Amino acid sequence: MFEVGEHEDCPVCNMKLSALEKLPLSMDAAAEDGVPTAPEAELLPWTYMGRGKGILVGVALVGLGMFFLPWVHLTFPYMDDRSAFNMASGRMGWLWAVACAWMVLLPTVLSRRSIVQMWGARVAAAFLAAIPAVAVAMLMMFPPRSVSGGITIRFSYGWPIWVTLAAAVVGVVFAVRLGGTATDIRVQRGSSQGQNLH
């Protein structure tokens, strides 16, 4: 637009002038097929925890912690506390599904770096978050009745089982909304707000 050395700043907008070959590639030129990357497909930082991602990570960590705390307080024929880990290691091996669901939910959510990828993980994340709720429901609907020898057992549920159930419900609610909606996407670059275009 100007000869070298003619102007240092644009006489219209006072923007610093630079040689064309020193400018970075435009979004069109940087795109592989000449089409700019859609805002919902742009990669977000690894540390980004918005759009429901951080809540799901927190829910998975809380749920995993609850797996090792006492779910059941035995009162008869003897007194004991049993965590989901203890019960899964014993006769209730199906409770390992709870720990597996929480452990798989973490990388499923953390590995999604764009809004489109988050949308694509909604069903999987909701399914994984629902597994602990189903396990808790099964334990409550079909509780252990007796031990060997036909002795009826008495027990009560500890607070960690209720926290697990709450975490699973919160996880499902946020998993089906992972990534948010397309109407509130903030464009990272390309805005001309406040600039005079000429």
C-alpha angles and dihedrals in degrees: 000000000000135000117259109276093010094110134002093195131032108264091218104046103011091236117154111260121226135180113267093236090057094056120098120249116280119243089256093052093044092052113094096229098029093261115115117243111264113244091242091054096050114115115250124209117277088243094055109124102170131111093049096306097110093047091053092049090050092047091051092050093048091047092049090051091050090055089072097045125085111284094171132037110203115209102170142070082008137349117259143136119230125196122201086255091057093047093046090050089053128042098324101070091155088075088075084080088073094057092042092051093052093045093050093044091062098061091035090061100032094052093059107097103168134049091245090054090050091052089051092054096052098098094044093047092048091049092050093047091049095055095076090048090052091048092051091047091051092049090052096044094045106029120175109269106187145005128226111306093038095274111157113232128217124205145148131219119253126225094257091069090055091047088051091052092048092047091051093051092047089047093054092047093052095038093061088053097042110144094020123231131316092241097073101046113136114218110231096205144359098067119143094191111145095008129112108233117208 
